[in-house]
Amino acid sequence: MGLHRVALLSVHTSPLAQPGTGDAGGMNVYVVQLAEQLARRGVEVEVFTRRTSSEQPPLVEAAPGVAVRHVAAGPYEGLGKEDLAGQLCAFTAGVLRTGARHEERHYDVVHSHYWLSGQVGWLVADRWDVPLVHSMHTMAKVKNAHLADGDSPEPPGRLIGEQQVVDAADRLVANTGEERQELLDLYGADPAKVAVVAPGVDLDTFSAPGPDARAAARARLGLPAGVELLLFVGRLQPLKAPDLLVRAAAELLRAEPGRRSRLRVLVLGGPSGSGTQHPHALADLVRELGLEDVVTIRPPVDRPELADHYRAADLVAVPSHNESFGLVALEAQACGTPVVAAAVGGLRTAVADGETGVLVEGHDPRRWAQVLRELLDDPARRGRLGEQARRRAASFGWDTTAEATLQVYAEAREQRLAPAVARGEGAGGAQEPMA
């Protein structure tokens, strides 16, 4: 029962997209890194994603052994994630047409990411008679329980769709033990089907090369050596709460006006989700609070430059209202920078409170300002946290994630194929010759 080919489904966002804007985020990084690690282990990977531009070719080799297939499903542009449920039939048809060109069970496993992909994977895996492994990444019931002010709850259609995928999947992959428990409590998932596999971090890109890493990174980025730099990385939407960091900075300066000459807040990201309804909301808030000389908002950057920004920062803030894990926190820690994060979801796993950073209960800007002030005023403590963060992040390599995921695939295949083997059929579905 050797594993040869895996179909990864990522309907709403391409693994080739730049994380940090639109619908591209941590899930994109997850799919890319997992696919590359699987390919390095001799597994052919095909990633199916929706075509969003006429310039995208049908097939792209993203890395050796990793192919990205752009499936036509609805208009290439102008469809938001909330509109994609109506295109799942078209997307499924495109995936099945690809599968029809191959022999039976050409793919050994279907691994879907996010509920939209899970709906496609449910039918595709059934048609191909292979196991469906599903990763939620975010869950509507969890998100609705932790909504930011002014954010809209996820609709009933998504809740129903997620429940169907949970029930249909042969295996569910949870990022943390807490997410596993949420699947059990909120969706009634079968405990035997839920495996915990932590995401990883690209330790080749995100690292702290030597004791002068911060100074060198600031020099490369053209940042002054003496500023206090607070960094936010992520999509600009209420769920991610970049406004909280801006408000906390305002509280800091209200208490200590003299700090203004050295405090800098850098935001790397673009509008996403409900944030696209008011794409300039964060910039408007900065002007409203009179922080134009303190806060800078820039678009996302590529991974090597992102690593330099992590290294250059004194602190990285992750104030989200919920995170299934929080790859930004892990990447920052791998670069030796302590993290101040909201004590929610997977961030409680990604950040070791008091050891690699600080977890903050609630979203009160005054409380956040207090925590930020204490850390900015204590460089020795920041140094200790940063060193411990770097060492802890080193245990979260993507190679570990890939090995654990392969084990999940193997268990799902063994269970799915066991009845066929008992009937004397091989893994390919053909009748085995009798002795």
N, C-alpha and C positions, 0 to 999 in steps of 0.2 A: 504493500500500500504506500509506495513512495509518492511524495508530493512533487509534481512537475509544474503545474500552472495554476495561478490564482487570478480571479477577476475581482478587482477592487472597484466599487461603485461610489462615485462622488458626484451626484447629479447637479447640485446647485452651485458648486464652486470648483474651479479647475486647480489641480495641484501645480499648474504652471503659473498661476496668478500670483501677483505680489501681495503677501500678507500685510494687513494693516488698514485696508480700505475695502469698500464694497462688502461682499460676503466672504472675503478671503481673510483667514485668521489662523489660529492654532491648528485647526483641522487640516488646512492645506499642508502645513509643515508636517503634521503627523502622517498623512498619506504619502507624501514624497519620501520622507525618511524611512518609513516602514517598507515601501516598495523597493527602495534602493538596497536596504539591508536584506530583504528576501532574495533579491536578484543576486547579491553577492554570495548567497548560500545555494545558488544553482536553481532557484525557483523562477520561472518566467512569470512576469507580472504584466497584466493589461489593466489600465485604469480607464474606466468609462466615465466621461463627464459631458455635460451639455455644451454644445457649440454656441458661442456667444459673439462670434464675428465671422464675416465672410472670408476674412484673411486667415483664419485658422485652418490648417490642412486636416484632412480626416484622421491622419495618423502621425504622431510625433514620437521619436525615440528620445525620451527624457533622460535616460541613462542606459548604460549597457544592461540589457535584460528587462528594461522597463519601457513599455509602450503606452502612450496616452491616446485614446480614441475619442475624438470629438463627435458626439452624436447629435444630429439635427433633431430638435424637438421644440417646435414653436419658433417665433421670431427670434433672430439672433440677439437683438438688443431690445431694451425697453421692458423686459419682464423682471419684476422683483421676485424675491424668494417666495413671497406670499402668493404669487401667481403660478408657481410651478406645479402645484398639485394637478392642475388641468392638463399638464403636458407629460404626465408620467406614462400614459398609455403609449404616446409617440416615442418616448425615450425607451421604454421596454421593448417596443417593436424593433428599434434600432439595435439594441443589445442582442436580441434573439436572432436577428438577421446575421449578425456577426457569428454567433454560435452555430448557426445552421451551416456555415461553410466548413465546419470542422467535423471530425468524427465524434461519436457519442462520448460523453464525459471528457471532452477535450480539456475543460477546466475541472480541477479537483475540488475547489472551494470557491464560493462567492462570499466576499467580505464587504458588506455595505456600511456606509458611514453617513450618519444623520438619518432621520426618519424618512425623508423623501427617497433616499437611496434604498432604505429598507423595504419600502413598498415595491420598488422595482425588483430588488433582490428576492423578495418573497416569491414572486411569480417565476423569475429566471431560474432560481435554484430548484424550484419544483419541476419546471420544464426540463432542466438538464439532469435532474435526479442527483444533485450533489448537495452537500450541506450548506446552510446559510449561517454565516457568522456575522453578527451585527455589533457595531459600536455606536452608542447614542450620541456622544459628544455633548449635547445639551438635551434636557428633558423639559417639556412644556410644563408639567406639574411642578417641577422644582423652580423653573423660571417664574411662573405665576405666583409662587409663594414668596418671591423675593424681588418684586417689581420695583424699579426706581420710580420716583415721583414723576408723573406725567407719561410714563411708558404704558403701552397697551398690552393687555394680556394676550396670550396665545389663544387662537380660536379653538372651538370644540373639535373641528375637523382634524386638527393636528393631534389632539389628545386621543381621539379614536384611532387615527393612523398609527400612532406610537404603540398603543396597546396591541393592535393587530400584529405589528412587527415583533414585539416582545413575545407574543404567543407563538408566532410562526418560526422564529429563529431556532436553529439547533444549538447555538451557543451565543451568549452575550458577553461582550468584553467591557468591563468597567475599569475606569482609570484608577479608582481608589476603593478602599473598603467602604467608605461612606456612600459612594455612588452605587456600589453593589447593594447596600442596605436600602437605598432609595428605590432601586429596581424591585426589590422584594416587597417593600412596604407599600409603595405607591402604585406599582403595576402588577403585583402578584406574580412576579417572575419565579420560575422553578429554581430553587437554590442550586440544584445540580447543574443547571445550564449556565450559571453566571461565574465567569472567571475574572479575577483582578489582575490586570496587566498595566503597570505604570508606563506612561509615555516616557520618552527619553529626551536627551539634549545632544546636539551635534558638538561633541567635545573637541573636534578639530577646529571648528570655527569659533566657538564660544569658550574662551580660556583667558587666563591671566598670565601672560608671558613675562614673568620677572617682577621684581619689586617696584620698578618704575613704570608699570603698565599704565597707570592713570595719567601720569605726566606725558608719556609718549602718545597716548590716545588723544589727549587734549591738544597736543601740538599738531597732530595730523588733522584734527577737525577744526583747528583755528580757534579753539576756546581758551579764554584766559586761565592761567594757572591758579589764580587765587579766588575764583568764584566758588560759591556753594551751589552745586548743580543738582537739581531734582529732576528726574526723568520719568515721563510716562510714555509707554509704547503700547499701541493698540488702536482698535477701531473707535471712532468718535461717535458713541451712541450712549443713551442713558444707562444701559446695562453695565458698561465699562466704567462709568462715573469719572471721566476726566475732569469734569467740573468740580468734583470734590477736592482734587489737588489744587486747582486754581483758588478755590475758596479758602483752603487751608493756608495757602501762601499769603492771601490777603489778611488772614487772622495773624499770621506770623508777623507781618509788617505793621499791623495795627498795634501789636504789643511792643514791637521793637522797630521803630521807624529807621533807626540807624543801620539796620541790616539791609536796607534796600540797595545799597551800593554794591553788595556782594552776592545777593540772592538771585539765582536764575532758575526758571522753570522751563524745561524743553518738552514739548509734546510732539511725538512722531506718530502720525496716523491720519486717516481720512474718514469722511462721513460714511456711516454704515447703518443698516437696519432702520429703525425709527428715526435715527439721527439724520437720515437723508431728507426728512421733512423740513428740517431747519439746519441746513448744512453749515451755516455761519454762527450757530448758537454759541459755541465755545468762544469764538473770536468776539462776539457781542458781549459775552460775560466779562472777558478780559478788559474790554473798553469800559464797561459799566463799573468795574472795580478799580479802574485807573491803573492797570498793571501792564500797559503796553511796553514799558521799559524792562519788565521782569519776565514776562511769559512770551515764549516764541512757539508758534505752531508751524510744523513742517510736515510735508508728506512723508510716507514710509520710505525707507532706504533699503538697499540690498543687505544681505546677511553679513558680509565682512564689515561694512560701515556700521551696521547695527551693533555688532560686537564692540566696535570702538566707542560707540555712544554708551553702551553699558559700562565699559571700563572707565570712561571719562566721568561718569556720574558719581556723586557722593552717595546718593540713595536712589533706588528705583521704586516708584510707587505703583501698586496694583490695587486700586480702590474699588474693584468690581462689586456689584451687588450679588453676583454668583459666578462661579467658574467650575467647570467639571474637573479641571486640573489647574491650569495656569502656566503655560509654557514660558511666558515672558518672565515669570518669577524664577523659573529654573535656569533659563538662559542667562539672566542677570547674575545669579549666584555662581554659575559656572565661570563668569568673568571676574569673580571676586568682589562683587558689589552687593552689599546687604540690601534687603528688600523690606519695605513697609507695605503690608498687604492687609486687606480686609479679612477678617476671620470668618470666611465663608467657604463652603464647598471644598473643592480640591486644593485650594490655597492652604488649607490646614495641613495638607500632606506635603505640598511643594515647599513650604516654608516652615522650618523648625523654630517655633516661637522662642525668642531669647537666645537662640544659638546661631541661626543664619540670618535672622532678621527679626521683625516685630509684627505680630498679628494684632490688628486693632478691631475691637468690638464696636459695631455700629458705624454710622457714616456722619458723625458730627464733625464739622470742620474744625471746631475748637479743640476737640480731642486729638484729631489728626495733627493739627498745628503743634500741640504740646509734644506729641511723640516725635515729630520731625525736628523740633527745636532741641529736644534732649539729645538726639543722635547727632545733629549737626554740631552741637557744642561739645561733643565727646569724640574726637577723632580716634583716640586709642580704642574705644569700644567699637567704633565702626571698623577699625582695622581687624579686631578680633572676630567680629561677625563676618567680615568679608572673607577671611581666611578659612573659617569653618564652613562658610557657604560654598567656597570653591571645592573643598574636600568632599562635602556631602553631595554636591552636584555630580562629582566624578563617578558616583555609583549609579547614575541614571543614564547610562549610555544607550543609544538606540540598538546596539547589538543585543543588549539584555532584553529589550522590548521585543525584538524580532524573534529571539529564541523562545520566549514565553508564548508569543503569538503562534509560532509554528506548532507548539505543543497543543494549543487550543484547536488549531486546524486538524491535527492528527487525531485528537480525541473525538472531534465532530465527525470526521470521516469514518473512523472505526465504528462509531455508533450507527451512522447512516448506512454503511455498507455491510454491517454484520448480518442482517436478514438475507441479503443477496448471497453472501458467502455461504451461509447455512444452506441455501438452496442449490449450492454448487455452481454459482455464477462468480466470475472474476470481478475485479474492480472496474473493468470496462463494460460490464453488463452482459458479456457473451457467456454462453454456456461452456464450462470447463470440460475438456474431453474426459471420458471415463477411463479408468484404468483397465 
